Amino acid sequence: MLRGMRTPTDALAELLDSDEDHGCGDLPATACEEVPGNAARIVGAQTLQKISDSVVDAKTVLPWVLGAVGAPASLAGLLVPVRESGSLLPQASLVPHVRRIAVRKRVWVAGAGGQALAAGAMAAAVLGTEGVVAGALVLASLAVLAVARSLSSIASKDVLGRTIPKGQRGRVNGLATTTAGAVTITMGAALALLGGPGAGVGPLASLLAAAAVVWVAAGVVFARVAEPAGPTEPGPRERWLRRSVALLRDDAPFRRYVLARALLLVTALSPPFLVNLASAQVDGSLGALGPFVLAAGVASLVGGWLWGGVADRSSRLAMQLGAGAASLVLLVLLAARQVEALGETLWLYVAAYLALALCHTGARVGRKTYVVDLATGDARTAYVAVSNTAMGVLLLLTGLISAGLAQLGVEVALGFLALLGIAGVVVARRLPEVTART
């Protein structure tokens, strides 16, 4: 390399230390020396994973896939519950097995491999089958993908906590979201410009196959993270359910965090309703999907930089702002729908989707940073897994309630979710501040 040329790792190191030197906190000296390189690898792997996530998206892309193969609409309604709950529910039961592994990056890599296989199976199903069979195969593959994702989710926070010090983790998460957003914008623009009626299943299958390849690349990059080996738990253990209940019962700050996170579901559950409303205004062409994918990419690109810094100063504040802003967006949308000219405009829903995606980025970066900073040592793995399993149950319950309310009108469901977000602001304000910078 030419003398004086700055590498991406050098640039990232400058970004992380741009304000002041925060030291390495409770990281060992060897891990401190590896922080810039590890940050670059984590950002790279997470960026690749997020790119694949934007393709295998249960809120936007996969409903179009099921429509293209002629699957019934009832199967499309199962996509989000299968994707989210399938990823969250198994986590507490997997913790005892993960804790037997001293180097947790291997768990993340295994999860990336499982997601790659599942995405490849979806591509094969789209090309080789149609109708109910294709829809069922896509859902089954999505369930496998979700379980594999749960492995990566458990390991990612633990590896982040072992390799990146407090005060820098939010920016690492935010930067990965930002870089992935730039790629998602490109994909959304291509769909909007090139997609159209009669595009066929070939381009969709190619997107899914490409996502599989990108997941393999993510695993290769993450495998190079220099993670110090941590403690393991061999031998007898209590059953995971008993330990999970005990943690929620005895740890008040953690219990309040789980409650606040449940109320943040306003940002996750409301976008599909917007897409549903917008679909009534278009002909269902592939090109109509582009603006929503583009909006999601813009939110990641802008939100990653914005919310990463906010979360490093106060992850609790990031959660509050995300939930509160989402509720405001929904209330404004409901008011705008009362004006006939606005309610029939596709771009009203695209703009609202963009705003909600920005809110979701803030809530997501905030709560991910909060739980990593709240826990110390090996307790971090239990915090992440137990909270995710609890959220799997709460997500199913909240999803069923909002879906039931939607039978009375989508506006009723959106109003309910807006109230959840307002309650989330109140609960998040009562959380203890755990970030390094206040």
Secondary structure, 3 states (H helix, E strand, C coil): CCCCCCCHHHHHHHHHCCCCCCCCCCCCHHHHHCHHHHHHHHHHHHHHHHHHHHHCCCCCHHHHHHHHCCCCHHHHCCHHHHHHHHHHCCHHHHHHHHCCCCCCHHHHHHHHHHHHHHHHHHHHHHHHCCHHHHHHHHHHHHHHHHHHHHHHHHHHHHHHHHHCCCCCHHHHHHHHHHHHHHHHHHHHHHHHHHCCCCCCCHHHHHHHHHHHHHHHHHHHHHCCCCCCCCCCCCCCCCCHHHHHHHHHHHCHHHHHHHHHHHHCCHHHHHHHHHHHHHHCCCCCCHHHHHHHHHHHHHHHHHHHHHHHHHHHHHHHHHHHHHHHHHHHHHHHHHHHCCCHHHHCCHHHHHHHHHHHHHHHHHHHHHHHHHHHHHCCCCHHHHHHHHHHHHHHHHHHHHHHHHHHHHCCCHHHHHHHHHHHHHHHHHHHHCCCCCCCCC
